[in-house]
């Protein structure tokens, strides 16, 4: 029948602070040599060791001691020692093999300036044992409290008490586990860490009867608390799916823009980024949206000699329609013909520009 | 670096006095809210321009001062001497609740002080091209001071303070460092540039707030002025 010792282990298994558990959980470094004694038993006593219920071969024993050499992660498990004949449980421990922490990675950022900024961290590689994190934030002579967030766990935030500070913030993160500790420190100016979230609800639509236009609208990121006093400016980039080169537009006002030089009939991919007008860095790009400019429905395919614009070969997709077709089109689609001619010319220019950029 | 108590000192003390007694820009037509709005926009643009100018100037100047001043992580404690330089740092709630007059006045006072100190710095720089850049910057900064004064006048606010308790301490001769305290002098320069940069960032935000709020305020003020 299971002894009280076993029950004690089940309750306190992994808690590092529980004193009882200190006898029941053992942390060792990868590569170390571990010797386990069978409780109070003499060295020459007859014992049997098991790991996770399976017997351990006698070759690992030195008398009644269990010797594990050069331990690795696979050695982690519950080790038990039983007296030879009576099969009484004399000792039990949970071995966890791991590593001391490497230097953590720490970053701080404000996506809701001037309300707060947050710091988040992670370990570059796992330790396989429980870690505790301690963060300190010093601003000049003042130590500030970084309020931990429930989710995600490795993040905390600080309210700005003062604005427009010339004194840098100094943040130190210390990681500790049973096998060691490590820390890292970063210092930064108030303005340097301001980076909004990307714009939201980006929508791109064709403009009826305008084959070269796309209307793009978006919203300020909802996390930005005061766009009135801290206005954002935006960066819009767009390209047809079939090309790699982006076109860029910087916009200092408003949350919409009309692209007027889209290639007729081509599907576009569009993204927007945001930045405080005066300080900090650009946000990540928004979710990409796709849109194709308005095109006239081809009504006269059977009577006109024109073939639809080819998009099958990606490298030579700007095959200009033969001149006779442009003349034909003029009868049918007024501005469309111009658009096709312009797009062809623009295609040449783009190709030339593309060559220059290679 | 010797601080000459003679000619350059006299000149900048005179300049400081002159700046404090700037003739009031004639008030625009009090119903000219568009004018006030435009002045605010112009002032905002000036702060952005100055901020860009300062980035280059500060980089060059800090290199001229040499290490550790030109190191990116240099983060010295603020010394009491530096407290003579008006700080842009302000409590968050207080900054938000500033009325237009107080907001403008704070900017006006700050730049007038900063301009004075900058001119003092200008006189001692050994390198001619750096002196020239500093001189250009001072002119631009003076333009900003005048622009702010213009906004205040067009909104009917009095220009803050004259020579008195608020004037720069250096004008009273408390400023000069003994020639042997070269490091302290460099430290002063470092903090001056830092504070100036921060003020320019702050002003951009101040003028953003003013931009949104002014047109209705200008109308209210003009009505008040006419006794309505």
Contacts between the chains, C-beta under 8 A, distances in Angstrom:
chain1	res1	chain2	res2	distance
A	114	B	92	6.4
A	140	B	77	7.3
A	140	B	78	7.1
A	141	B	77	7.5
A	160	B	92	5.8
A	161	B	91	6.9
A	161	B	92	6.4
A	162	B	89	5.2
A	162	B	90	6.6
A	162	B	91	5.9
A	162	B	92	6.5
A	163	B	89	7.2
A	163	B	90	6.0
A	163	B	91	7.9
A	163	B	92	5.4
A	163	B	95	5.6
A	163	B	202	7.5
A	164	B	88	4.0
A	164	B	89	5.3
A	164	B	90	6.2
A	164	B	95	7.7
A	164	B	198	5.3
A	164	B	199	7.7
A	164	B	201	6.5
A	164	B	202	4.2
A	164	B	205	7.9
A	165	B	89	4.8
A	165	B	198	7.4
A	166	B	78	7.6
A	166	B	87	6.9
A	166	B	88	7.3
A	166	B	89	6.5
A	166	B	191	7.4
A	166	B	194	4.8
A	166	B	195	5.8
A	166	B	198	5.0
A	167	B	75	7.5
A	167	B	78	6.6
A	167	B	89	7.9
A	168	B	75	4.6
A	170	B	75	7.3
A	187	B	73	5.9
A	187	B	75	5.8
A	191	B	201	6.1
A	228	B	208	7.7
A	228	B	209	7.6
A	228	B	212	5.6
A	229	B	96	7.9
A	229	B	205	6.2
A	229	B	208	5.5
A	229	B	209	4.8
A	229	B	212	7.7
A	230	B	205	6.5
A	230	B	208	7.1
A	231	B	208	6.1
A	277	B	204	7.1
A	277	B	208	7.4
A	278	B	48	7.0
A	278	B	51	7.5
A	278	B	201	6.1
A	278	B	204	4.2
A	278	B	205	7.1
A	279	B	201	5.8
